[in-house]
Amino acid sequence: MVPSRKNMVLVDGVILNGPTTDAKAGERFVEDACRLIMEEVVLKATDIHEKVCEWRPPEELKRLLDLELRDAGEPHHRLLERCQDIIRYSVKTNHPRFFNQLYAGLDYYSLVARFMTEALNPSVYTYEVSPVFLLVEEAVLKKMIEFIGWKEGDGIFNPGGSVSNMYAMNLARYKYCPDIKEKGLSGLPRLILFTSAECHYSMKKSASFLGIGTENVCFVETDGRGKMIPEELEKRVQEAEKEGAAPFLVCATSGTTVLGAFDPLDEIADICERHGLWLHVDASWGGSALMSRKHRRLLQGIHRADSVAWNPHKMLMAGIQCCAFLVKDKSDLLKRCYSANASYLFQQDKFYDVSYDTGDKSIQCSRRPDAFKFWMAWKALGTLGLEERVNRALALSRYLVEEIKKREGFKLLMEPEYANICFWYIPPSLRQMEEGPEFWAKLHLVAPAIKERMMKKGSLMLGYQPHRGKVNFFRQVVISPQVSREDMDFLLDEIDLLGRDM
């Protein structure tokens, strides 16, 4: 729109009359872009007949996308072409044959919630600017706390399970020595924390970031299934105490990243109670099993934890990112630990109940209304629908395991406990070879080569890795309810097709 010239006000050469944004053009672009997203992402990218990805090497992709930023803006049709290209060359994580990470699939209700929050652009720190989304977050946290088994509690949504684990580490340290908030690290004893050797790498990152030091993270040995051994934990805690260190935290894992293992929480909780240690449970991946009456036994004892990390954006498909940090304490421990009392946001003489201004218990200032995505999906599906989502994923996992056992050339690492199915594909050329050093050295090369072929073909995406002395193997994770038994069969058929000539 051209600003009105009537009574024109000019400051520093800038006309201040009227808006300078062409609202009609902007609205037309939003409409056309939404139509494109609907056609190319919501409809086309979820079709099994389409590719999971359109692979291009980095230098070629740079040329195809025309990433250069110029002085002049581009016209409407060119911007839509850019959108089309970005969709075309992006990985379709909502494709039924995307199994690469611990998130996948498309939940239509949380997608709409994301559209709404992106358009409204709220920041969840005070009730005055985000009344609806603060109440939504409160309702979702209350329900998640109920599923953990606590009678009451506190919590906050934040950017990822890694951040939740950092929240836990810092909160446990603050509970152990509250003076650290004002006085810092200089007067502290040597703090030490304990976690599984199979824990998420964020534990090491958090210790580094918080000044605890990675050498003060004690990695407790696990059994053959990847579970922390309680007797080893007890031994390591006693050793630390004898050395004059100050144990303050144990992090158990419910659903390890690679093997999907669940630590024995009751036995670990017993040790924490004996030694006065904060128990945090990283249930970022496995926490969603709490929604299932059939599978919640995997997290037996989680109600005894002091804090829990749980990511609904994984098994429950709330859309990245949707991650909750939950605390059993209801004495405003989170707020006492993290508050900075910014007077321009958290005034105490407001005209409403300032207890709803929850931003002062976050390490962030601006914060996305991530709970809304989960709330919308929960509203649409109900608790029973979310339970069915978990049960179906684990039933499909069991189906795949049984198929792997039947097929020549496929070998399980172990019987899975959750939705992580870890297996080797042994090509025909290695099937008669004795399982010695040469065999394992050659098998180590198979998974990366097949991964390259599947990516370039675009037929599916599947993760692989070596792990604790075991050569490269595939790790398949079932999440999306759009995945079918036929997709499990296709997965094995395609691996065999891509690898049989190796």
N, C-alpha and C positions, 0 to 999 in steps of 0.2 A: 504494500500500500504506500502511496506517495503522501508524505505528511502535508497537512493543510498549510497554505501560505498565509492564512488570515491570522493576524496578530502573531506573526512568526517570532519565536524566541530562539536566539542564536547565542550559544555559549562555546567559546573556543573553536568556533567554526563548525559546531555541530548543531543541527536543527533539532529542537526538543519537542516540537509539536507532534502529537500522535505517535503511534507505534511505527517502527520501520520494518517489522516482520511482515512478509506477505502471507497472511494467515490462510488465505484460500489455497495458495500453492502448497503450503505445509500440510493442510488437511488432505489435499488430493494425494500428496506423496504418502502420507500415513495410510490412506485407504488402499492405494495401489501396492504398497509394501506388505500390508496385512494380507491382501489377496495372494500375493506371491508366497508369503510364509505358509499360508494355509495349503496352497497347492503343492509347493515344493518340499515342505518340511512335515507338516501334519499328515498330509495324504501320501505323497510320493515316497518320502524317506522312511516310512514305516512298512513299505511294500517289500516282501521277500524277493520279488523279481528285480528290484533295484539293487545297486551296489551299496555296500556299507561305506565304502570310501572310493574316491577317484584319486588315486595316488599320483603325486608329482614330486620330484625332488625339489629341494628348497630354491635353487636358483631359477629353475623353470617356473615354479609357482610365483615367485616374485614378479616375473615378467607377465604372467597371465593375469595377475591381480592388479597390476598398475598401482603400486602402493605409494607412489610419490605424492607428496602434498604440495600443492601449487598456490600461487598468489590468488588466482581467480577460482571461484566456485564452479561446479559442474552442473549442467542442466538436468532436469527431471529424468529424462529417459536414460541418461548416462548413469545416474545414481542407481536406478533400478537394475541396470546391467551389472553394476558393482555388487548389488545385493544378490543377484542371480549367481554371479561367479563365486561369491563367498559361500553361499549355500552349496553350490556344486562341489567345491573342493574341500569342504569341511567334512569331518567324520560324522556319520549319522549315528549318534549314540542311542537314538530311539529305534534303530533298526532291530528286528527280532534276532539278528545274527551278530550283534555286537556283544561280545562277552569279555571285553578286554580289561575292564576295571570293576570295582565294587559299586558301580552305579550303572544303570542302563534303563532303556525303555521310556515310554511317554505316558505320563498321567495327565489326562486332558483337564482335570479339575485344577490341579496345581499349576498347569500351564496358564489357564485363564487367570488364576490368582497372580501369577507373575506378570501377565499383561497389565492387570489392574494396578499393581504396585509400581510397575515401571512408569505407567501413565500418571499416577498420582504423585510419585516421587517423594514419599514420606521419609522422615528420619525418626527412628523410634528412640527418643530420649525423654521427652516430656509429654504429659497428657495434653497440653494445650495445642501442640502441633501434630500429635498422632493419637488422638483419643481412641479410635476404633482398633488400631493395630496393637496398642498397649493392652487393651482388654482381651484381644484375641490371644496375645502371647501369654497372658496370665492364665487364661482358660486352658490352653494347650499344655503349659507347664504343669498345671494342677493335675491334669489327666495323666501325663507321663509319670509324675511322681506317684500317683495311685498305682500304676502298673509296676513300678519298681517295688512297691510294697511299703512305702513310707506313709505314715499318718499325716505328715506335713513336710514342708521343705521349701526350697527356694531355687531359683535358677535363672538362666539367661540364654538366649540364642546368640550364637557368635559364628565367625567365619571359619568353620571347619573343626574336625576332631582334633587336629594338632593344636589349635588354639584352646580347645576345651581341656586338653591334657596340660597345657601351660597354665591355664586358670587353676587347675587342681593343684599343680605343684606349688604355685605361688601362694594359694590359699592355705595349703597345708603348712607351708613355711611360716606364713603370717600367724596361723593359729599356734604354732610351736614357739615363735618369738615375735610378738606383736610390735616390739620396738623397731623392727627392721624397716617399717614404713617410714619412720622419721630419721633413724640413725644410720640406715644402710647396712652394708655387709661387714664393715671393718671390725665390729665387736663380736661377730658370731663365731661359735665353734665350727668345727668341720662337719657340716651337714652331709648326710648320706641318705640316698633313697634306693629302693629295691624294686626291680621289675623283672619280668620274664625275659629270657634270652630271645624269645620270639616276639617281643613287644614291637609296637610301631616305632619307627625311627624318630618320631616327634618327641619321645622321651629324652633322647640324647640332645636333640635340638633345643628343647625347653631348658634343660640343665645348663647348656651353653649360654643361651640367651639370658637366663635369670642370674647368671653369675655363680651358680652352684658348682659348675665344672663337670665335664663329661667323665673325669676320673672318679667322681663321687656318685656315679650311677652304677650300682651293683647289679649285674645281670645274673639272675638266678637260673640255674640249669633246668632244663625241661626234660620230660620223658620222651619216649619214642613217638608219641602222638602230638608233641608240641605243647604240652601242659606244664605249667610251673610245678616243680616238686616241692611240696610244703616243707619236708624235712630239710631240704637244701636251703630254703628261705630261713627257717629257724636257725640253722647253723651259721648262715651269713650275718644275720642280725646279731647273734651272740658274739661273733668275731669282731664286728664293728664296735660293739659296746666295749669289749675288752681292749680294743685299740684306742679308746678314748674319743671315738667319733660320736656324732649325735644323729642316730637314725630318726627320721621324722615321717617318712612316707613309704607306703607300698603301693605300687600300681599293678593290679591284676588285669588280665586281658580276657574279654569275652568275645571271641571271634577273632583269632589272629589273621593277619593280612594274607598270608600265603596258605597255611594249612587249615584255617578256620577252626582253630582249637579254642576250647573254653577252659580257663584255669579253675581249679577247685576252690570256689569262693568261701565256702563254710570253713574249710581248714585254714585258709589264708586269714580269714577274719578272726579265727581263734588266736593266731599268732599276733595279729595286730592288737587285739585286746590285751594280751599278756604283756606286750611291750609298749603299749600306749602310742601306737602308730596310726596315722591317718591312712585309711584304706580308700583308694580311688580305683574304680573299675572303668577301664577303657572298653566300653561296649559300643563304640562307634559303629562297628560292623554287626556284631551279634545282638545288640540291644533289641532289635525288632522282633526277635524270637519271643520277647515278653508278650507280644500281642497274640500269640498262639497258645491255647490251652494245651495243645499236644506237645509243643516244643519248648515252652518256657522253663522246663526242668533243666535245660542247658545252663541257665543262669541261677540255679539254686543257690541261695545265700546272698543274692545281690542286695537284698533289703538291709543287710548289715554294713553296707558300704557307707562311707562318709560323703562320697561324691561319685557321680557317674557321668560319662560322656556317651551320648546316644545320637546317631545321625539318621533322621528319617529320610534323608535324601538317598540313602543306599537301598536297602531291601524294600522300604515303603514308598520309594520313588517320588518323594516330595519335590524333587528338582534341586539341583545344586544352586546355592548352598542352603542346607537346612540342618543345623547342628545345635543340639542343646547341651548345655552344661548344667547339671542338676546337683543340688546340695541338700543333705538331710537337715543341716542346721537352719533354724528359723529365727535366729537372734540377730539378723541383719549382718552376719559375718561377711557376706559378699560386699555389702556397701561399706562396712568399716575398712575392709581391706583395700578397696579400689576407689573410694570417694576422694574427690579433690575439691568439692564444695564450690564449684564455679558459680559465682553470684549472678552472672548474666543468664544462667539457665535454670538453676535450682534455688530460686528465691523461696524463702520459707513463709512469706506473707502473701502468697497467691490466694485467689478467691475460691480455690477448690482444694480437695484433699491431696497434698503434695506427696503422699506415699505412692501415688501413681506415677510420679516422675522417677522412673527406674533407671534412667541413664547413668546415674552416679555409681552404679554397681558394675558398670562395664568398663573395660580398658579402652573402648572406643568412645568417640563422641558421636559422629554420624553412624547410624546403624540401620541396616535393612530390616524390613518387617518379614523376616524369613518364616516365622511361625505361621503366617497367614496361608502359605502354600500347603502346609501340612493340615491346617484347620479346614481348608476348603476340601481337600481330598477326604479327610475324616468325615466331614459333613456329608459328602456325596456317597461314600461307601459304607459308612458306619464302622463300628468296631468289628463286626462280623466280616465285613468286606476286606478290611485290612488283615484280619486273621487268615482269611482264605488266600490272600496274596502270599503270605508267608508259607502256608501249608502247601500251596501249589508249587512254589519255587523249590521247596525241599522234596516234594514228591517227584518233580522232574529231575532233580539231582539224583535221587535214588534210581530212577529209570535209566539215566545215563550210566551210572555205576554198573548196573546189571548188564547193559549193552557192552560196556568196555570189557567186562569179564568174558563175554561170549566171543569176542572178535579176536582173530589172530592178528598179532602185531601191536596190540594195545596192552599196556600193563599199568595197573594202579600203583601209586606209591603206598597208599594205605586206604583203609575204609574211611570215608569222610564222616565228620561229625556234623557238618553244616552244609552250606551250599558250595563249598570250595572242592572241586574235583581235580585232583592232581594226578597226572598220568604221563607215561611216555608213549610215543609212537615209535615202534621198532620197524624200520623198513625191511623188505625181503632180504636184502644183501647182508643184514646183520642177524637174521633170525636163527641161523645155525651156528653162530659164533659163540664161543664160551664167554661167560661174563667176567672177563678179566680187564686189566688196564686198557688194552687196545680197544675192546668193545665199548667201554664207557667213554673213552676219548672220542670215538667215532659217533656214539650216540649223542654226545654233547653238542655236536654240530647240526643235528637233525632239526630240532625245534626252531632255531633261528632261520634255517633255510626254508622251512615250510612257512614260517611267519612271513618271510619276504614274499614268497609266492602268493600267499592268500591276500596280502596287502595290495600287491600289484594287480591281482585279479579283481580284488574288491568283493570277494564272495563272503568273507566273514572276518571278524577280528577276535583274536584269542591271545591271551597273555602267556608268556613263558618266563622261566628264570631258573638258575641254579639255586640250591638252598642247602646250607649246612652240610657240605660234602657230597651232596647229590647233584649229578650233572643236570643240564637243562631239561626241564619237563614242562608240559603244558599245564596251566591252571585255568580251568573253566569255571565260571561263576554264573549260576542261574539267578536271575532277579525278576525280569519283566514278565508280567502275566500275558503279554503278547507272544511269548515264546511257547511253542507247542512241542509235542512229542516228535513231530516231523522235523523240527529244527534240531533236536538232539541227534536224530538219525543222520541228518544232513551234515552235521558237524563231524561225525566220525567218517562218513563217506568222503567228505571233502579232504580231510587230512590224509586219508589213505590215497585218494586220487592224486594229491599234490606231492606225496612222499614216496610212492611205490617204486619210483625209478632211482631212488637214492642208494 
